[in-house]
Amino acid sequence: ETGVTQSPTHLIKTRGQQVTLRCSSQSGHNTVSWYQQALGQGPQFIFQYYREEENGRGNFPPRFSGLQFPNYSSELNVNALELDDSALYLCASSLAGGRGQYFGPGTRLTVT
Amino acid sequence: DQQVKQNSPSLSVQEGRISILNCDYTNSMFDYFLWYKKYPAEGPTFLISISSIKDKNEDGRFTVFLNKSAKHLSLHIVPSQPGDSAVYFCAASVTGDDKIIFGKGTRLHILP
């Protein structure tokens, strides 16, 4: 059984640039959620994808967008990066309706 | 507006003793509560959960207690072991809403 994987592990971007983060869900899981964890904070829900559609969204602006592919992998895109976007971005996969979410190791994004 | 609060940023406990981590919540709609454990450079790992219809759930050394009237839950670890040193996140969710709301976390140090 393959766990949740994320790429890249870390990256550095400049304010105003765009970034794409990737996530492969755990084998058999059809739902992917993305979270942002700022320094000293708990993870904050960005959005969730199920069957390639957005299925719930947290309090994040539209410049945060995502995709889910037929193989259930997912991308998080952030446009017009701001300094406050610097954080650990976590992906979690689960079965629709299931209670358990399994997290990947995260992507550490630094915006300068 | 923090719906899930962990008021102790850190806690130090002697190896072999009991560790008690506390969590308060404000949203009375929460009906499922979870504890996650996080090591550096890894994603959060699910530890234990409890439904609002119960007041206690036990899994080996870990026990979660829920006091709905006080909107309070706690995680007990007995006996504490060196490998328990990590950041512990309390989290909550509402049935039908797949997002999980996390607290800011408590860093647990197990002292030799």
Interface residues (C-beta under 8 A of the other chain):
Chain A: V4 T31 S33 Y35 G40 Q41 G42 P43 Q44 F45 Q48 N55 G56 G58 L90 A92 S94 R99 G100 Q101 Y102 F103 G104 P105 G106
Chain B: V4 Q6 Y32 L34 Y36 A41 E42 G43 P44 T45 F46 S49 F89 A91 S93 D97 D98 K99 I100 I101 F102 G103 K104 G105
